[in-house]
Amino acid sequence: MNNLLSYSGIITKAKAMEAKIVSAKDYQAISNLESTGDFISYLKNHAGYRDVFNGIDEHGTHRSQAEGIFIHGLYQEFSKLYQFANLEQRKVLDLFFFRYEINILKACMHMVYNQAADYDLSLFSDFFSKHSKLNVKALAAAKNMEEFINLLKGTEYHALLTNIQKTEITSFDYEMKLDVHYFMKSWKLKDKVLKGDNLKALTGSLGTEIDLLNIIWLFRSKKFYALHTSDSYSYIIPVTYKLKKDKLVKMMETSTMEEFIAVLNTTHYATLSPSLLDGSIEIFYQKVISKIYETNKMMYPTSMAPIGYYLFKKENEVQKLTTALECIRYKLDPQDTLKYVLQ
C-alpha cells in the first residue's frame, strides 16, 4: 500500500504527459504538410509542443533549430518529473539523466569536428546547469578537441577522453568510449542505488540494450571494417545479461559472417539474425527495446517503470518528428513519410 501511495502521484503526472504524445493520427496529418513553416505551425497548436514553440517564428525556423527545440521539450518534461519526484524516485531519474549528459557531450563533439552548429545548444544550458557540471555553451564553442577536453576538467569525462591511446582519433572513437562508459557505470550504479521493482525493471531494459548493442556493434565491425579479433574488444561493452560471455567471445573470434550468424543462432538473441543480414536491425532494435519498456510498465506498475516507459516514448518522438521534418523538406510522398516515421 505504501508503495502504491508513494508512486501514485508521479505515475498520474506521467500519464497526463503521455496523453500529449504525438499520435499516429497527428503523423498522418504531418505527412501531408508541405513546408517547415507548416510543420512548426502544426506543432504550435499541439498540446505537447505548444509551450516549447511559444514565441518561435515558424517561417524563420530551420530544421536543425526545430530538432533542438524537440530535444529541449524532452528535457523540460524530464525536469517536471524530477521536481515532482521524491528522493528514491530521483535515483532512477538520475540514471536517465546520465544518458542525456552523454548525448549532449556527443552533440557538442559533433560541432567541434564539423565546425558547424547542428542546433543551438544554449537552449539546454539552464537544464544542464541544474543537473550537471558540464558547461554546454563553452563545450559547443570549442575550436578543437584539445580545448574541448580541457573544458571537461573537474568532471569524470576528462580522464576518460584524455586516456584514449590511438595515433589517429576520430569522433567515432570518442563516442564509443563515452557509450561504453555510460553502460558500464549505469550497470554498476543500478545495483548500488536501486532496489526492488525499480532494480528489476532497469536491469531488464539496460541489460537487453547492452546485449543487443554488443551484437550489432560486433557484427558491423566485422562486416564493414574486417577488424581483427583483438581490435574488436574496443567495440564491446564488458557486460553481459542474457547473452552469455562464452557466446560473445565465440562471436568475436569468428572469421566469417556465416560463422558469426551460426554462433548467434545458438543464443537467446537468435531472432536478430534475419534483421542483421537484411539491414533492418535498427528497426528491430527499437521494437525490442520498446517492448521491454512496455513490459516493465505492465509488470511493475507501482515503480518508476511507467515513467521510464514515458521518457523512452518521448525520446522516440524526438526521432520521429526529426525524421518527419526531413521528409517534408525533401518533398517525399506522404505515404513514404509515414513509412519512415511509423516503421
Helices and strands as residue ranges (DSSP letters): H 2-18, H 24-31, H 36-44, H 63-84, H 87-114, G 121-124, H 125-131, H 136-140, H 145-150, H 157-162, H 171-193, H 196-225, H 229-232, G 233-235, H 245-253, H 257-264, G 270-272, H 273-278, H 281-299, H 305-329, H 334-342
